[in-house]
Structure formats: structure tokens, C-alpha cells
């Protein structure tokens, strides 16, 4: 059974750890969108390893890792990650594959994004301009680096062309037609896990536009970002934190007061993998979750970071919005409406400690009440619960 792991909030839901843990059940992990503006932090051999482009399944010696055509690649960041894996003696020969159709982030894209970084709060990694040039049909793709004559038709700095030559000479064997590869794997009945970056509320079409990313983290991005057919994916795991975070600008209905934010931020280590920026923290927003489970077709929920809320006497859950005096349980599409939201909260009792618990029956009664409320509200079962940062801190229900 092939599956997709989709963030249900504004990203940073803990997908990297889950992918690493779930890989025992899959043969292949495939990244389908985003770029080095996303990051997964994986604990490997007691070391914290941040990855921005290479799927975290790379730490499993018998798994294939694919970067699909929907991704945009910062070639220097990719080389940095490859070098780091080599230093760690991770053997990924014949296991890492990069689509020929994957677009490159060019030096000019970093310059162009400076303005966007100020206006929207982007990571400044050139992602938006790279996707814009892709749509304007002015992009350069990974397969193009094998023709210097073709590259010379673009106005590229000589230093960047030299970087591409170095990558081609050392790592060109990773570049292939991943559409053919994926369809062969499907024919061989290999189990594929599709890995998204960011979260559904940052989707270019369905997120809090314009404070969004430039691609589709929702399942539609899998189809266009890999060439994989719709009927090949039957399991969609929606990942959500027990609270909510977002980075950068944009509406945030359940944002906590500064004192509570600081406590959650420090307990949950809520600092961006890519930028190091402190994340904004808020209470769980089930209005948003109900919306994102619909648009993603989520079949089961993975709930992360419940241990961050250990010791809080009361947990707030937003189950309705008040907008200009009117109550609604629907997530509005207009950013100006979201900015006016006053959340309506249900409070549930907090719990003492969940950290490191590995069995559902051992969870505090109050935690189970919290989980059941989520399930009843969105109509989807919580099947995976993360109770800590370590790989084994996981409950499968």
C-alpha cells in the first residue's frame, strides 16, 4: 500500500521523524514539492541531522530515496547535504535519484526573493522566483546540466556554471528519469511513501494566500510533482501537532499570548530547521484541521508533540470562529477574514506527563479525552501518536 505523509497545519508538524520511523514499512520515499525552504530534523545515532532536500529515508540502508520533478533544487545546498552524509559514512550508492525534470534555483532567484522576504516573510531561499520562472518557461532543469552549450544560452554567472560542472562530474549519476523509475517500482509492487514539505495551510491554492509557499504540499502536488497516477495512493496520513505553529507573516487565529508562546516554544524547541527563526505558537485550531483533512483526503491522523503540553493545567482547542459577530465552523478563504477571527475555545483538562510513553493504554486519561475530542470533531481516527523527539517515542494505535 502506497502512502502520502501530509502536513495539516503551516508545516513543522514533525513529518521528518515520522518518515524516518515509518520507513520500516516502505521500500521507497519520494519528495514531491518544495525546496530548501523546508527542513526535517532527524535524530540519527544521537545526532540531530537537518535535511532540506534529501528525504530522511536516506538513513535506512535498504531504502530508495527519490527527489521528484516538483521540487526546486539549490545545487549548493544539495552538495552540502551529500557531503554531510558522506562524512557520516552513510552509503547511498544506487539509492538516491534526482529527477531530470527538477528545476534549479539560479543565483538571480536569491536576489529576486529579497523583496518577497520582506513582504511575506519567506525564507529567502529563492523558491518563489524559481517556481515563477518555471511557469514562465524560463527555467533550467537538472537534465540540462549535461549540455554546456545549452547552459550558455542563459545569462548565468561563470561561477555557477562551474558549480554545475562540479556537480555533474561528481554526482551526475544521481540524475535520472524518475517517472520511468517510479512506474517500474509501482509495477514491481514496491511500497512508496510520498513526502511533502511544508503543510496544507501553506498550499499555493488552498492555504492562507498570499502568505503561502509557491507549490502544492497537498496531494495534488504528488501527481504533478512525480508523475505518479492518482489511483496508486490509498493511504494519506495527515500530520498535526497538539498545538499550532507558523513561521513568518500571515494570519494566525489561535496565536497564544507572549508568555504562553515562550513556554511552548522553549519546551517544543520551536525554532525553524531552515532559518532558525522562532516559530509563532498557538492553541490547536480544529476549524483549520477539519478544513485541511477535507482538502487532503486524510485517511488517518498522526498527532505529534503532545509531550510539549505536559504540565499545562488547561488545554485550549478552537472549535469555532467569530468573525464580525458571526459564528462559523468553516475556514474562510480570504486572508482579510482570517485576520478578523476571534477563536471560540473549548477547554479540556491538561495532563502530567506523556514523554516517552509507548503504549496508548499508558497515556493519562486526560490525554485520551483530548485525542478523542479531535477524532470526534474531524471524524478521522488518530493512528499514530508521537510522545517525544526520539525515534522510538511513538505509539501506533
C-alpha positions in Angstrom: 0.0 0.0 0.0 1.5 3.4 -1.0 1.0 6.3 1.3 1.5 10.1 1.5 2.5 12.0 4.6 0.9 15.4 4.5 1.2 18.3 7.0 -2.2 19.6 8.1 -1.1 22.9 9.5 1.5 25.5 8.5 4.4 23.0 8.3 6.8 21.9 11.0 4.5 19.2 12.2 7.2 16.6 12.8 7.0 14.8 9.4 10.7 14.1 9.3 10.7 12.0 12.4 7.6 10.1 11.2 9.1 9.4 7.8 12.2 8.1 9.5 10.1 5.9 11.8 7.7 4.7 9.1 10.4 3.7 6.6 10.4 0.1 8.0 7.1 -0.4 6.3 8.1 1.1 2.9 10.7 0.5 0.2 10.9 4.0 -1.3 10.4 7.6 -0.1 9.8 10.2 -2.7 9.9 14.0 -2.1 7.4 15.7 -4.5 7.5 19.5 -3.9 9.2 22.5 -2.2 12.9 23.2 -1.9 15.5 24.0 0.7 12.9 26.3 2.3 11.7 23.2 4.2 13.7 21.1 6.6 13.4 17.9 8.5 15.4 17.3 11.6 16.1 13.6 12.2 17.8 12.1 15.3 20.4 9.6 13.9 22.9 7.9 16.2 22.2 10.5 18.9 23.0 13.3 16.4 20.5 15.9 15.2 20.7 15.9 11.4 18.8 18.7 9.4 17.9 17.7 5.9 16.4 20.2 3.4 16.3 18.3 0.1 17.3 14.7 0.5 14.5 12.6 2.0 15.1 11.4 5.6 14.7 7.8 4.5 18.4 8.1 3.3 19.5 6.8 6.8 17.9 3.4 6.1 20.5 1.4 4.1 18.0 -0.6 2.1 15.6 2.2 1.1 15.5 4.2 -2.2 15.2 8.0 -2.0 13.7 10.0 -4.9 13.6 13.8 -5.4 10.7 14.3 -7.8 10.3 16.9 -10.6 8.1 19.1 -8.4 11.0 20.1 -6.2 13.2 23.1 -6.9 16.9 22.5 -6.1 19.5 24.7 -4.6 22.6 22.9 -6.0 24.9 24.2 -3.3 22.6 23.0 -0.5 22.3 19.6 -2.2 26.0 19.2 -2.4 26.3 20.2 1.2 23.9 17.5 2.3 25.6 14.9 0.1 29.0 15.9 1.7 27.5 15.6 5.2 26.1 12.1 4.5 29.5 11.0 3.2 31.2 12.3 6.3 28.8 10.2 8.3 29.7 7.2 6.2 26.1 6.8 5.0 26.2 4.6 1.9 23.6 5.9 -0.6 25.2 4.5 -3.8 22.3 3.4 -6.1 19.8 4.7 -3.6 19.5 8.4 -4.3 17.7 9.5 -7.5 17.0 13.1 -8.7 14.5 13.8 -11.5 15.9 15.2 -14.8 12.8 17.5 -14.8 13.6 19.1 -11.4 14.2 22.8 -11.7 17.3 24.6 -10.5 17.3 27.6 -8.2 19.5 30.2 -10.0 21.7 32.9 -8.5 19.2 35.5 -9.8 16.4 33.9 -7.8 18.0 34.7 -4.5 18.3 38.3 -5.5 14.7 38.4 -6.6 13.4 37.0 -3.4 14.8 39.7 -1.1 11.6 41.8 -1.7 9.3 38.8 -1.1 11.2 38.0 2.1 10.3 41.5 3.5 6.7 41.5 2.2 5.6 37.9 3.0 8.2 36.6 5.4 9.7 33.9 3.1 12.9 32.0 3.9 14.8 33.9 1.3 15.9 30.7 -0.4 14.9 31.7 -4.0 12.0 29.3 -4.0 9.2 31.6 -5.3 11.2 33.1 -8.2 12.4 29.6 -9.2 8.7 28.4 -9.4 7.8 31.7 -11.2 10.4 31.1 -13.9 9.3 27.5 -14.2 5.8 28.8 -15.0 7.2 31.5 -17.3 9.0 28.7 -19.2 12.4 30.2 -18.4 13.8 27.6 -16.1 16.8 25.3 -16.2 16.3 21.7 -15.2 18.7 19.1 -13.8 18.8 17.2 -17.1 20.1 20.4 -18.7 23.4 20.5 -16.8 24.7 17.8 -19.2 24.8 20.3 -22.1 27.2 23.2 -21.6 26.1 24.7 -24.9 22.5 24.8 -23.7 23.5 26.4 -20.4 25.5 29.1 -22.3 22.2 30.3 -23.9 21.2 31.5 -20.4 22.8 34.6 -18.7 24.5 32.6 -15.9 27.5 33.6 -13.8 30.6 31.6 -14.8 31.0 30.6 -11.1 27.5 29.0 -11.2 28.3 27.1 -14.4 31.4 25.9 -12.8 29.4 24.6 -9.8 27.1 22.8 -12.1 30.1 21.2 -13.9 31.4 20.0 -10.5 28.0 18.5 -9.6 27.7 16.8 -12.9 31.2 15.3 -12.7 30.8 14.1 -9.1 27.1 13.4 -8.7 25.6 13.4 -12.2 24.9 9.6 -11.9 22.1 10.5 -9.4 20.1 12.3 -12.1 17.6 10.1 -14.0 14.1 9.9 -15.4 12.2 9.4 -12.2 8.9 8.9 -14.0 10.2 5.7 -15.5 11.8 4.7 -12.2 8.6 5.3 -10.2 6.4 3.4 -12.7 8.8 0.5 -12.7 8.7 0.4 -8.9 4.9 0.5 -8.9 4.9 -2.4 -11.4 7.2 -4.3 -9.0 4.7 -3.7 -6.2 7.3 -1.7 -4.2 5.7 0.3 -1.3 6.2 4.1 -1.8 5.9 6.8 0.8 5.4 10.3 -0.7 6.9 13.1 1.4 5.6 16.6 1.3 7.3 19.7 2.6 5.5 22.5 4.5 1.8 22.0 5.3 -1.6 22.3 3.7 -2.3 25.8 5.1 0.8 26.9 3.0 -0.5 25.4 -0.2 -0.4 28.0 -3.0 -4.1 27.3 -3.9 -5.7 26.3 -0.6 -3.5 28.0 2.0 -3.7 31.4 3.6 -2.9 33.2 0.4 -0.7 35.3 -0.2 1.2 34.1 3.0 1.9 30.7 1.4 4.6 28.7 -0.3 4.9 28.5 -4.1 3.9 24.9 -4.6 1.2 22.4 -3.6 2.0 20.4 -0.4 -1.5 18.9 -0.7 -1.8 15.6 -2.5 -2.3 17.3 -5.9 1.4 18.1 -5.7 2.2 14.4 -5.8 0.5 13.9 -9.1 2.2 16.8 -10.8 5.4 16.6 -8.8 6.2 12.9 -9.6 4.1 11.7 -12.5 2.5 9.1 -10.2 -1.1 8.2 -11.0 -3.9 9.1 -8.6 -5.1 5.6 -8.1 -1.7 4.4 -6.8 -2.1 6.1 -3.4 -4.6 4.7 -0.9 -3.4 5.9 2.4 -3.0 9.6 3.4 -1.5 10.3 6.8 -2.3 13.8 8.0 0.2 15.1 10.5 -0.7 17.7 13.1 0.8 19.0 16.3 -1.2 19.0 19.6 -1.0 22.8 19.2 -0.3 25.1 16.2 2.8 27.0 14.9 3.6 29.1 11.9 6.7 30.9 10.8 6.8 34.4 9.2 3.9 36.7 8.5 0.2 35.9 7.9 -3.0 35.4 9.9 -2.9 33.1 12.9 -6.3 32.9 14.7 -5.2 30.9 17.7 -1.9 32.6 18.5 -1.1 32.5 22.2 -0.2 35.3 24.5 3.6 36.0 24.5 4.2 34.3 27.9 2.5 31.1 26.9 4.2 31.2 23.4 7.6 31.4 25.0 6.8 28.4 27.3 5.6 26.3 24.4 8.4 27.5 22.1 11.1 26.6 24.7 9.5 23.2 25.6 8.9 22.2 22.0 12.2 23.6 20.6 10.1 25.6 18.1 12.8 27.2 16.0 13.0 26.8 12.2 15.2 24.0 10.9 15.9 26.1 7.8 16.1 29.6 9.2 16.5 29.2 13.0 13.6 31.7 13.4 11.4 31.4 16.5 8.1 30.0 15.5 4.8 31.6 16.4 2.9 29.3 18.7 -0.9 28.9 19.1 -3.5 26.6 20.6 -4.9 23.8 18.5 -7.2 25.0 15.7 -9.6 22.3 14.8 -11.5 24.6 12.4 -8.3 24.7 10.3 -7.7 20.9 10.8 -11.2 20.0 9.6 -10.6 22.1 6.5 -7.2 20.6 5.7 -8.3 17.0 6.3 -11.0 17.6 3.7 -8.8 19.0 1.0 -6.1 16.4 1.5 -8.4 13.4 1.8 -6.7 12.4 5.1 -7.5 8.8 6.0 -5.7 8.8 9.4 -4.1 11.3 11.7 -0.6 11.3 13.2 -0.6 13.5 16.3 2.8 14.9 17.4 4.3 16.8 20.3 1.7 16.0 22.9 4.6 15.9 25.4 5.2 19.6 24.8 2.0 20.3 26.6 2.8 18.1 29.6 2.1 20.0 32.8 -0.2 22.6 31.4 -3.3 22.8 33.7 -5.6 23.6 30.9 -5.5 22.9 27.1 -7.5 25.2 24.7 -9.0 23.9 21.4 -10.6 26.3 18.9 -13.8 24.7 17.6 -15.4 27.8 16.0 -14.6 31.2 14.8 -16.3 34.5 15.5 -15.9 36.9 12.5 -17.5 40.3 12.8 -20.0 39.0 15.3 -21.0 35.9 13.3 -20.0 32.4 14.4 -18.8 29.8 11.9 -17.1 26.4 11.9 -15.8 26.9 8.3 -12.3 28.1 7.5 -12.5 31.2 5.3 -10.6 31.5 2.1 -10.0 35.3 2.4 -6.9 36.4 4.3 -8.7 39.6 5.5 -11.4 37.5 7.1 -8.8 35.3 8.9 -7.2 38.4 10.3 -10.5 39.3 11.9 -11.1 35.9 13.6 -11.8 35.7 17.3 -11.5 32.0 18.1 -14.1 30.3 20.2 -12.4 27.8 22.5 -13.3 24.6 24.3 -11.1 23.9 27.3 -10.0 20.4 28.4 -8.0 19.4 31.4 -4.3 19.1 31.0 -2.1 16.1 31.9 1.0 15.4 33.9 3.4 13.6 31.6 3.3 11.7 28.3 7.0 11.9 27.4 8.4 8.6 26.1 5.2 6.6 26.6 5.0 3.8 24.0 1.5 2.3 24.7 -1.9 4.0 24.3 -3.2 2.4 27.4 -0.5 4.1 29.4 -1.4 7.6 28.4 -3.1 9.8 31.0 -6.9 9.8 31.0 -6.9 13.5 30.2 -4.7 12.9 27.1 -7.1 10.3 25.8 -10.0 12.8 26.3 -8.0 15.3 24.2 -7.4 12.8 21.4 -11.0 11.6 21.3 -12.2 15.1 21.0 -10.0 15.6 18.0 -11.3 12.3 16.4 -14.9 13.2 17.1 -14.6 16.7 15.7 -12.9 15.8 12.4 -14.3 12.3 12.0 -10.9 10.7 11.5 -9.0 8.3 13.8 -5.7 9.2 15.3 -3.5 6.2 14.5 0.0 7.5 15.4 1.0 9.5 18.5 4.4 11.0 19.0 5.5 11.3 22.6 9.0 12.7 22.3 11.8 13.5 19.9 13.5 10.1 19.9 12.7 7.7 17.1 11.1 5.2 19.5 8.9 7.7 21.2 5.9 6.6 19.1 2.5 4.9 19.7 0.7 3.2 16.9 -3.0 2.7 17.6 
